[in-house]
Amino acid sequence: MTLEQPDIGQPRWYRVLSPRTIAGLNPRREILALAAFLCACGGVAAQDIHPHDDILATVEIAALSAATAAGFDNVEVRVRPLDRRLRPQRCGEPLSLLRPPNNRALGPVSYGVRCTEPVPWTLYLRADVSATIDVPVLSESLPRETILTAADLEIREQVITSRAADLITDRRQLIGMALRRPLAAGAPLYRGSVARPRIVERGQTVTLVAGGEGFEVRMQGKAMGSGAEGDRLWVTNASSGRRLEGIILADGSVRVP
């Protein structure tokens, strides 16, 4: 059976969940099933109830271990409490864990806690997992196309709730890069925030470099677009008028076939 946890304010309680989607639920059947579960649990003597703290700790330890294994050190886990009306029978063996199918380490994650003996039961709990990491941020507001230097960056703690794969955490990757748009002081930097600085502009006269092992030919050409080092660029040979595609080199010249 799968019933979703209602949002009834703080604290937020949990009910038994199942893996079915809301679209597949039969409200009447689910309400009757929940009522039967609560009635059955209500008959459990206090000494035979499995401690809620033990169930919560099982999820907390699992979520913390998953985040640590993903490479995060300073991790905080908040497990939402169980409904106090739930009285699962004390488990006669160690609780087993059902891990999130997406292997998510940060953010909202759902874990199942299962007991098989003497009375089978499964509870699904939600945990909110965050990590604090050191990231480089702008030390002052800067305009678009600013070429970043070490003086433009400082390290601050940042709380993240997802892997933030595009967040740049190594300041060395930022030095010499250009801002794609204006950013305010304190802004963290993502891969989409910066780009290699353009060293060739459209219409600019450039040196075309051709040749092979042991010889090299240089000629004048005109850039038909803009680009950074390593970008592919179409150019026009000033002598022949022929269009060629080349690669921009560090000195702003373009190597052509």
ZICORPE-V445583 format. One record per residue. N is the residue number from 1. D_FIRST is the distance of its C-alpha to the first C-alpha in Angstrom with 1 decimal. Layout:
N|D_FIRST, N|D_FIRST
//
This chain:
1|0.0, 2|3.8, 3|6.6, 4|10.0, 5|12.8, 6|15.5, 7|19.0, 8|21.0, 9|23.9, 10|25.0, 11|23.5, 12|20.2, 13|17.3, 14|13.8, 15|10.5, 16|7.3, 17|6.2, 18|4.6, 19|7.7, 20|8.1, 21|11.0, 22|11.8, 23|13.9, 24|11.4, 25|9.4, 26|10.7, 27|11.7, 28|12.7, 29|9.8, 30|7.5, 31|10.5, 32|11.0, 33|7.8, 34|8.7, 35|12.2, 36|11.7, 37|10.3, 38|13.2, 39|15.6, 40|14.9, 41|15.4, 42|18.4, 43|20.2, 44|20.4, 45|23.9, 46|24.7, 47|26.2, 48|23.0, 49|20.7, 50|20.0, 51|22.0, 52|20.2, 53|23.2, 54|22.5, 55|19.0, 56|20.5, 57|23.5, 58|21.5, 59|20.2, 60|23.6, 61|25.5, 62|23.4, 63|23.8, 64|27.5, 65|28.1, 66|26.6, 67|28.9, 68|31.9, 69|31.5, 70|31.6, 71|35.0, 72|34.4, 73|36.2, 74|36.0, 75|32.2, 76|30.4, 77|26.7, 78|25.1, 79|21.7, 80|20.1, 81|19.8, 82|16.9, 83|16.7, 84|19.4, 85|17.6, 86|15.0, 87|16.7, 88|15.1, 89|17.5, 90|20.1, 91|19.4, 92|22.2, 93|22.4, 94|22.3, 95|19.0, 96|17.9, 97|17.1, 98|15.1, 99|17.6, 100|17.5, 101|18.0, 102|21.0, 103|22.8, 104|23.7, 105|25.8, 106|26.7, 107|25.2, 108|21.6, 109|19.4, 110|15.9, 111|15.4, 112|12.7, 113|14.1, 114|13.3, 115|15.0, 116|15.5, 117|18.3, 118|19.0, 119|15.5, 120|12.7, 121|10.5, 122|9.4, 123|10.3, 124|11.0, 125|14.5, 126|16.9, 127|20.5, 128|23.6, 129|26.1, 130|29.8, 131|33.0, 132|36.6, 133|39.1, 134|42.8, 135|43.6, 136|46.9, 137|47.3, 138|50.3, 139|52.9, 140|54.2, 141|53.5, 142|54.8, 143|55.5, 144|54.4, 145|56.1, 146|57.0, 147|57.5, 148|55.6, 149|57.6, 150|56.6, 151|58.0, 152|55.5, 153|52.5, 154|51.2, 155|48.3, 156|45.6, 157|42.3, 158|39.4, 159|35.7, 160|33.4, 161|29.7, 162|29.6, 163|31.6, 164|34.3, 165|35.7, 166|38.5, 167|39.6, 168|43.0, 169|43.2, 170|46.6, 171|49.6, 172|51.7, 173|49.8, 174|50.8, 175|54.5, 176|56.5, 177|53.7, 178|54.1, 179|51.8, 180|50.4, 181|50.3, 182|51.5, 183|49.4, 184|49.6, 185|50.4, 186|47.5, 187|45.5, 188|43.6, 189|44.5, 190|42.3, 191|43.4, 192|43.7, 193|45.9, 194|48.8, 195|50.7, 196|53.8, 197|56.9, 198|58.7, 199|62.1, 200|63.2, 201|63.4, 202|63.8, 203|67.5, 204|68.5, 205|71.2, 206|69.8, 207|71.3, 208|70.1, 209|70.2, 210|70.6, 211|71.9, 212|71.1, 213|72.1, 214|75.4, 215|76.0, 216|74.6, 217|75.4, 218|74.8, 219|75.3, 220|74.4, 221|71.5, 222|69.6, 223|65.9, 224|64.0, 225|61.0, 226|59.8, 227|58.0, 228|57.5, 229|58.5, 230|56.9, 231|56.1, 232|57.4, 233|60.0, 234|62.2, 235|65.9, 236|69.1, 237|72.2, 238|74.9, 239|77.6, 240|76.2, 241|73.7, 242|71.1, 243|67.5, 244|65.7, 245|62.3, 246|62.4, 247|60.6, 248|61.5, 249|63.0, 250|63.0, 251|66.5, 252|65.6, 253|67.3, 254|65.5, 255|65.6, 256|66.1, 257|66.4
//
